[in-house]
Amino acid sequence: SCLQLGLERFHGVCILGFNSAEWFIADIAAILAGGFAVGIYTTNSPEACCYVAESCSANVLVVENHKQLQKILEIQHKLPHLKAIVQYGEELKEKRPNLYSWSEFMALGKDVPDTQLREIVESQKPNQCCTLIYTSGTTGQPKGVMLSHDNLTWTAAAAGRFIMLKDAKEKQELVVSYLPLSHIAAQMSDIWSAMTFGVQVFFAQPDALKGTLVDTLREVRPTAFLGVPRVWEKMEEKMKSVGAKSSTLRRKVASWAKGVGLQTNLKRMNGYSEVPMNFHLARHLVYKKVRKAIGLDRCTKCYTGAAPITRETLEFFLSLNIPVLELYGMSESSGPHTISLPHAFKLTSCGKALTGCQTLIHKPDGDGNGEICFSGRHIFMGYLNMEEKTKEAIDEDGWLHSGDLGKHDKDGFLYITGRIKELIITAGGENIPPVPIEDAVKDALPLISNAMLVGDKEKFLAMLLTLKCKSDGETGEPLDDLAAEAVEYCQKLGSKATKVSEIISSKDKAVYAAIQKGIAAVNEGAVSNAQKVQKWVLLEKDFSVFGGELGPTMKLKRPAVAQKYKAQIAQFYAEVDAPS
């Protein structure tokens, strides 16, 4: 069908929609027909869609519904290579030239002889590009990461074997597809590894990340599950609020079981294999029920990746006998580079390199911290039409420079300690990684949703804070109403506030005092004075993908936040003296 529409060799087929069978079919079809498979985030603006479609010279655009179609119609005139648009998720609302429904599109291929397709497939080489992943670059325009047939097939097999995915002939594995397929993590787990091992794939509802994911998990009961940190955090928040409402006895039993679970699992992690009697009891009374409630009762592989996760969240799940294992990698390494395993993991480490891949710590400092570099068959071909950027990423010796700072421990486990670009360098020349300080503040203050540290080239650090609030089910826009756990927290403090605006407009004494107290407690543990948070401000809206502060995998886009709230940041440093 793609060939009938006139897809040319090495031209893009862009796919814009939520995960579905049609997404997979369009992706694989584009590759077999000799084009590039190119996912576009459903949250992209028309301009961002245009940038991707133009840069890969797209011949065909596949969209899910009328809403996504509108974005393309708005920019169609700027896409000289575009020959056809296909809509799959709902019936067409209007007829237009070169606009096809999915069934019309599928019918087109009937007239193309199999020999023509076979010739194209046979002319393809393992080292040729077949997929473009556009990195949602936190700075500047996104870059098209070129992945070859070999990148995808080798990595899918290597990663699947590494985490001991079973072949379908031996045991049927099941996964839920819900993370954006334009991102390498979902593509690797849901398409390529799933094809390699015969995994059964179930598609979640499009509003999965707004709350329906757990329903799908309960229905499917997957054997492997990859969640981004925000997904695990949301589960943790929900479980805590449900727990808080149960009877005193239940709470006591749960608290006892969590203590046993954490102790036993930490010992296991450090190599003790004996399991105490009370652990078996706790598993029967608590852990099994909890797993069932979130649909993970058959899941032997719970993973997290794509952004940093806090130690608190990892310990929360570990205490319920759910080890959440961290993996690490990037689009430029076809997804995974290091992976933790059930019998080989350490809290806050991303595990060890895949078999056949190497890690180098470039220019380590006294503590062994340096830039993490990768090599292996999973390393990308380069950025599409960006030779300079490719040379910045891959050095003469073939090492891919990640831009992340990290170190190995004595057992060879990798720890990420920060991003080179993210480091705050104060006017006094201190290098400060922001994430640990932000995590400490969120941990000390359960009503804080997002925290972002600022102070680059300034005399002291300050912080932007947002409160946990409800969000619009349709758009994901943060609302003014506080989330249930934030309201509960306010009540404990003696505040009657139920809205973000009430707290900010009245500078709610109880809440502001509690935040100041929490920040003072974090400052107590600071390594040096330079690492103390001297000022802070509460913002009127929480960060969101909708507002542009978070990327598609909920990663904080620091430059975007700094730009959006530059007035508030300037205010911190407007007065000459830092508060003592």
N, C-alpha and C positions, 0 to 999 in steps of 0.2 A: 504493500500500500504506500509506504514511504517512497519507493522507487517510482511508482505511478505518479505521485505528486511532483516528481522531478527533484528528489533529494540528490545533491551532488556529493562526490567524495570529499570528506573532511569539512562538510558544512554542518551546522548545528540543527538539532531538533530540540527545541526548548519545551520543557514541561512545567506547567504552572498550575498546581493544584494539590489537594491533600492526598495522602497515601491511599492507593487503591490498586486493584489488579491492572486497570488501564495504565496507570503510571509505570508499573513494571514492564508491561507489554510494549509501551511506547519507547521506554528506555532501551530495552534489549533489541527491539526492532531497529532503532536508530543505529545501533552498533553493527548489527548484522548487515544492514543495508549500506554500510561504509561511511556513515556520518558520525557526528559526535552526539552523545547523549548529554543534555545540559539541563539540570534542574534549576528552577527559579523559585525563591522563597515566596510563599503566598502573601507574606506581609509586605513585599516590595511595592514601592510606589510605581506609577507608570514610567517615570524617568529611569528608575533603577532597572525595571524590566527592559527598557529600551537599550540601556548600556550593555546588558548581557547579550541580548539578541543581536545587537549590532556587532559586538566584538567577536562573536563566533559565527558571523555571517549566516544567521539562521535561515533555512529554507522553509521549515515547518514549525508552527507553534501549536502545542497541545494545551488546551485550557480546561479547567474543571467545570466552570459554570458561567452564567451570564455576568456575574460580578467581575470575575477575572478577565472575561472577554472584553469588557468595557475598557480595561486598562490597555489592552493590546490595540483595540480600535482607535484609541486616542493617539497612539504612537506609530500606527501602521505606516503612515506616510514617510517616516524617517527610516524605514527598513527596506532598502532596495532589493535585498536577496529573498525577502519573504514571498513564498509562493502559495501557501495555504495555511488555514487555521482549522484545527479540529477541536470540537467541544465534546467532552465525554460524560460529565456528571449529571447533566439534565438536558431535556429536549431543547432544541434551538427555539428562541423566541422570535427570530426574524431570519429571512433568507437573505444571504449576501453572496456575491461571487466569491469563489475560493474559500467558502466557509462550510465545513462538513460536520455532520453529526458523527458519533463514534461508529454507528452501524454503516453509514455511507462510506466512512473511511476504511472499515474492515472489508467492505465489498470491492473496493478499488483494486485490491491485489489479485483478484481472481484472474485477471487477464495477463499477469506477469508470469512467464514460464519459470518453473523452478530452476532451470539451468542458468537463467540470468542471475538469480540470487546466488546460486552455488558458485558461479564464477567470481562474484564479488567477495563472497565469504572466503574462497580459496586464495584470493589475491591479497588478503590481509595478513600482516606480519605481527608477531607477538610484541615487537618494540614500537608499534605505531600507536598513536593516541586514539582512544575511543571514547573517553569521558572527560568532561570538563567540570570541575567543582569550583564555583566562584567563592573565594574566601570572603566572608563578610568583613573584610579588613576594617579594623577599628579606626584606621586612618586612611584618608585618600580613597580612590576608587577601588572596588574589589578587583582581585587578580584572578585570572582563569588558570586554575591548576590543571595541567595536562597529565592525565593518567593513561598508561598504556594497557593493552590487553593483559600483558604479563604482570603489570602492577596489580591489577584487580584479581586475576586468577591465582597468582602466587600468594598474595596477602590473604585472600579468603581461605585458602587451604591451610596456610601456615598458622593463621590466628585460630581457626577452628580446631586444628589438631592440638594447638598449644593449650586451649581451654578444655580440651577433651570433649568436643561436641561429638555425639555418636552419629554414625551413618544411619540413614533411615532403614537400611536392611537389618541393622542390629537393634535399633530402638528409635521410635519416632520422637524427635525434638519438636517443641512448639514455641513460637515467639509471637509477640504482638507488635505490629508495625504502627507507630504513632509519631516518632520524632521526624522532623522535616527530612524528606528524601533528597533534598538538594544539598544536605549536609553529609559529609563522608561517613559519619558514624552510623547513621541509619542505613545508608546505601550498602555499606560493608556488611552490617549484620542482617538486614532484612532481604537484600537481593543476592549479593555475591556469596556470602558464607551459606545462606539458606539454600542456594542452588547447588553449591558444592556438596553439601551434606544431606540434601533432601529434607530440609526443615519445613514443617508446615507453618505457613504465615497467616495470621488473622489480622484484619485491619480494624483499628479502633475507630471511634466516632471522630469527626473533625474537631469537636470541642473537647477532645481527650484531656488537653493540658489545662482546661478550665474546670475540670472536676469529674468527667465521666470515665477517666482511665481505670479507676479502681473497679467500676462495674464490669468493664471489659475483661480485666484481669481475673475477676471472680468467675466470669463465664468461661474463659479460655483455660485458665490455670496453666500458664506457660511453664516450660522447663528451664528456660533461660530468659533473662530480662535485663535490658540496658536502660537505666534511667539517668537523666542529667541531674546534677545536684538539686536543682529546684524541685524536681519531682519527688526525690527522697525527703527533702525538707517539708514539702506540703503534706506528704504522708505522715511525717513525724508530728507536725502541728495538729493534723486531724486526729491522730491516735491519742495525742496528749489531751485534746479537748474532750474526746469521748471518755477517756480515762478519768478525767477530773469530775465527770458527772456520775460515775458509778458509786456503788455503796462503799462504806468505810472498809468492810471486810475485803471486798474485791480489790480495793486500792492497796490494802496491806499485803495481800497475796501477790499482786502484780509487782509491788515494790520489792518483795522478798525474791521473787523469781528473777527480776531484772538484776539484782545483786549477784545471785548465783550464776546467771547467764554471762554477765560481764566477766566475773572472776574465772569461770571455767574456760570461756573462749579466749581470754587473754593468756591463760596458761597453755592452752592448745596452740595458740599462735607462737608461743615460745618453746614449743616442742614437747610439752607434757601430754601423754596420751590417755592417762587415767581419767575416767569420768565419774564424779562422785554420785552417790545415791540420790541426793537431793536434786541433782540436775535432771535425772530421769523423771522425778516427780514433777519438777517445774515444767518439763517439756509436755508432760501429760496435761497438767492443769492450765498452763498459760501459752507456751510457745506455739503449740499445734493450733490452738484456737485463733491466735493472732495471725498466723500465716494464712489460715483459712479465710479469715475476715478480709485480708487484702489480696486474696487470690494467688498467694505465692506458696501454697502448700506442696506443690510439685517442683518448685523452682530450686535447682541445685546450683544455679549460676546467676547471682545477682550482681550486676556491674554498675559502675558509675564512671562517667568520663565527661570530656568536653569543657569542663570548668572546675575550679577548685571546690572541694567539699570540706566542711568543717569537721574537726575531730569529734565534736559533740554529737553531730548527726550519725557519724560512723559508730560511736559508742552506744548511742541510743538503740540502733538496730542490732548491734552485736549483743547487747544485754537481752534482747528478745530472741537470741540464737539465729539472727539473720546476718551473716557476714556479708557486708556490701563491699565488693572488691573493686579497687581502683585500677583503671587503665589510662594510658596516656599516649598521645600521638597527635598528628595534625593532618590536614588535607594533603599536605606535601609528602606525607609518608603513607599515602593510601589508607589512612586511618590509624590503626594501632601501632605502637612501637614497643611500649612496655606493658605488661599485663600481670596483675596479681592472680594467684591461684588459691583455692581453698586450703591446700596444704602448704602454701608458701606465700604468706602475705604479712605485712606489718601495717599497723594503723598509720595513716597519713603518707604511706609510700605508694608509688604507682607500680611497684613490682619490678620485674626484670625484663630485659629485651627478649622479643620473640626469637625462637630458634632461627639462626641464619641472619640475625641482625646484630649490629654492634652500636654501643653508645660510647661517646667520647666526652669528657668534661674538658672544655677548651679554656685554657689560661685560668686554672683554679687558684683561688686566694688561699690564705693560711688555713681556713676552715675546710678547704676542699670544694668550695663553691665556685662554679664557673658556668659558662654557657654550655647547654646540653646540645650535642651534635649527634646525628644519626647516620648510619650507613646500612645498606642492604638492598635487596631486590624490590623493596616497597617504596624506594625513593622516586619521586615524580620526575617527569621528563623536563619540566621547566614551566614558566608562566607563558601563556599564549601571547605572542607578539610583545614580550617585555624582556628582552635579552639582558638589559642592565639589572633588572630586579632578580632575574634568575641567577646572575653572577653574584649578587649580594647573598643569595640564599645558599647556593652550593659552591664550596671553595674548590681550588685546583685539585685537591686530593679526593674530591667527590663526597666530602662530608656535608650533610644538610645542617645548616645552623638554625636552631629552633627559635632563638630569641628568648628562650626561657633560661632561668638560672636554676641550678640544681647541684646535688652532690650524691655520691654513693656512700652507703654505710659499709662496715667491714664485711658484711655478707653479700654485698653486691646489689642491694636494693636501692632503687633510685627515689630520691625525694626532690620535689620541685620546691624551690624556695622563693620564687618570684619571677616577674617578667623584667627583662632589661629595660624595656621602654616604660614600664610601669613604675620603676624605682623613683621615689621622690628624693631629690638631692636638695637639701636645704641650703640657705645662704651660707651656713657654717660649713658646708661641704660634707654633711653626714648623708650616707646612702640609707634610705629607709624603705623597706618593702611594705606596701600599705595593707596587704591582705590580712596578716596576723593581727594587726591593730583593729581593723574593721571587724574581723570575726570575734575578737574579744569583746568589743562593744555590743555586738548583736547578742552575744552569749549572756552578757551581764544584764541586758535590757530586753526582755521577751516581747515588748511592744514595738521594737524597732524592726522594720522590714529590710531597708537597705541603708548602708553606711558607706560614704566615700570620703577617704582622707585626701586633703589637699595641702599644699605648702611647698611645691617645687620652687626653688630659688627664693623662698621667703625665709623670714627669721624664725617662724614657728609653724607648727602644724595646726590645722583646723579641720572640721568635719561637717559634711552635709548629711543630714539624717532624714529618713522618711518613716512614717508610721504604718503598721500593718492595717490594711483597709480592704473592703470588699471591691470586686471589680465587675464591670459590665460583662455579662455572659457572652454577648455577641462580639463586641469589639476588643474586649480585654482591657478597656480603659479603666484606670483606677477611679473609684468613686470616693465620695466624701465620708461615707459611713465607715466607722472603724470595724475591723474584723472582730469576731466573737472573743478571741483570746486577748485582744487589746482592750476590749471593753471590760473583761474580767479583771485584767491587770489594773486598769484605772480604778475600778471599784475597790480593789484591795488597798489602793493608795488613798482612797477617800475622795476620788474625783467622780463626778456624775457624767462626764463627757461621753458622748456616743459618736461624735463626728470629729474629723481631723480639724475642720475650720474652727470648731468651738475651742479646741485646745490652743490653737495658734493665735486666734484673735484675742482671747482673754489671757494669753500667756499663762495658762492653767498652772497655778502655783504648785500643786501636788505633783503633776507630771513633770514640769520643768525641774523641780527639786530632785525628783527621782532620777531624771536623766543626768543631771549634774553629778549626783552621787555615784551613778554607774560609771560615768566617765572618770571621776576621781579615783574610783577603785581600779579601773584599767590602768590609769596613770601610775598608781602605786607599784604595779608590776613592770613598769617601763624600764628598759635596759639603761637608758640615759635620759637626761632632761630633754634632749632634742627629739626623743620619741614620744613625748607627752602631748596629748591633744589639749590645746590652750583655749580654743573657742569652738562653738558649734552652732548650727542653725537647723530648725525643723522646716522642711519644705512642705508646701501645701498639697503636693501630689506625690504618690509613690512612683517609683521608676517602673517602666513597662516597655514592652516591644512597641506598643501603640504610640507611646510618647517619644520613642527614639533613644531612650537611655539604655535599653537592653537589646542584645542581638538575638537572633532566632533561637539560640540554645540558652537564653537567659543570662548570657555573659554580660557583665558591666562594660559599657562602651565609655571608657573614661573621657576621651577627648570630647565626645558628644555632650556628656554631662557638664564638663568644665565650660564648654561653649554656652550651653543652655542656661546655666546658672552663674554666668560670669559676674553679674551684678552682686549676687549674694557673696561670692568668693572675694570680690574686690572689697566688699564691706568689712570682711575680717581684717584686712590689712590696711584699711583706710586710716585708722587711728595709729599714731606713730608707735605707741608702746604696747608691747604684748602684755596681757594680764599676767600677773605673777602667780 
